[in-house]
Structures are given as C-alpha cells and as structure tokens.
Amino acid sequence: MKKFYYTLLILVSVIATSCSDDDVTPQLKDTTLAFLPAADDNSEEAQIRRDFYQTYGSFLLFNDTLQHEALGKDVNGDVRYFTEVLDLNYQVGMSTNSNEKFKFSVMTDMEAKRVAVQYVKDYLLVHLTGKLKPYSWLLVDKIQRNFLGSVSSPYAATGERAIALACNVLPRLSDEQKEQYTAQVMTTIIAKLANDNAAAFEDFLRVSAAYYDGSFTIPSSNAENTEMLNKVGFIVRGTDEFKYEANGLYPSQEQDIKSYARLIVVNTAEALQTKYADYPLVLEKCGIMRETLKSLGYVE
C-alpha cells in the first residue's frame, strides 16, 4: 500500500511540474481585426478601407458580416464555421434582445462603393471630428428596419459600433440634393453621437432636470401640450411604456439630448431665436447644446 501512495505522489508531482511549465497567458483576439480587411487582401476595396481608417480613425465596412472562419469538420465531415454579424443593437454590458431588427442589402458594384465613400468624406466627415467620430461606417445599398412588425427603409441607422448608411440614391443626386440628403442623415447620426457623449451635457440637462420622465395633466389639444413642454424647456413629448410618444409626458434625458442635437443640426441660431422667442428655456438649451456639440468636435 505504501508503494502505491509513493507512486501516486510522484505522478501528482510530475503533472504539477508539467502544468507549471505551460504558458497560461490568455490568448485574447484583437476584436478590431474583424473591422479591417484580411492582411493578405490586396483588392481595391481592401486598400480603400485601410486608407480610410488611417486617415479618419474610423473603420469602413461594406458588409455586416465581420467574421466567417472555418473551424474544422464535424462528425459528418461537414465544415463548421464561426460567423459574426454586426448587430446595431449591441451595447457593451447589455442584452442584445431587441424589438428592433435591421437587414442590409450590400453594394456589389465597385463604382457605387467609391461614390459612397466620397460622399461620406465630402458631406459627413467635414462635420464630425474629435469625439464625434463614429467607431465605424457601414455603407450599404439599402437598410430595412423592422420594429415590432412595422417595416421601414431609413436613410441611416446607428449603433454603438457602427453607423449604417443607405447609399442606393447617391449616384443620382445632384449636389443640391446631396445637401438635403445630408441634413436628413445628420439628424440621425448626430443624435446618436451626442447621446454617446451624454456626460458632456451636464449643463444642458440641469436646465430641465426637475421634469425628466415625469408627467402632467393631459391637455385638451396637441398645441396646448407643446406649449406646456416648451415652457419648461422641452421640444418633444415623452414616451409611454410601449415607447410611443404621448401627451402629458415629459421626455427622458436621452430623448432630450437627441431632440436638441437634431434641432441644432438643421437650424441656424437665428432661425431658432425666431421660432422659440417666447420660450427662454428652450433658447438657453439651444445655446448650450450648440456649444457642447462644438466642443465635442461638431463643425457647422
């Protein structure tokens, strides 16, 4: 019996020594690599994407499939793959289960991709610098949004890791029409980027801090509801438990930041002064929003 225990102790010692010699440093994969073309990809598209990242500091994508790697064969001899698809609803530390789903139609023509990239450079990136630069751009032909069964085709869609842009109309737009298109796209983009930097808006949020997510007596008309909101510094209604805007509700901080960011992008200070002349709190928040956006990198 003693011989058995001695033998067992020797085996345990050998195994422990062997394990201690192993490199136990975790092998972590750089997730940013999925946003860049493969190192051995020398195509024109790959070079455009590399140049874009080096110049602007944001990744450039033409497809929402980030990874599609062979893992080997299964018991039936079929090749197994690991596939990662960009999820616009993904947020770090939060569940991706959402009532909002997106589908993308990719561009197949290289000239269409060149036109799309040039548009982003000439019309969008001139406004977005500093902290307002998105992590990545996803340039596709069309975007389909499905929210609880209601399907739409937005010009742009935003997420934590990417801004998706529908580019199918770009080749047939005049310069003037592109300016109009840009205004519509920017309202979506700037609202998301502003909310991503919500910590910078403390002074803005302080103005109407007492009312966020609250309620008031439902007025007799939409006009009266708007009047009551404007008096305390709001320009949009709050949302109910189903996320639909409703009278008698004050907006959340996120709604407030997004609504004012959109307002600033499409209106001059002079136009807003005229429109909201009777509502000093709205004008105060317009001024704070404009200056905060500029401090974050927004260029008018």
Disulfide bonds with the S-S distance in Angstrom:
none
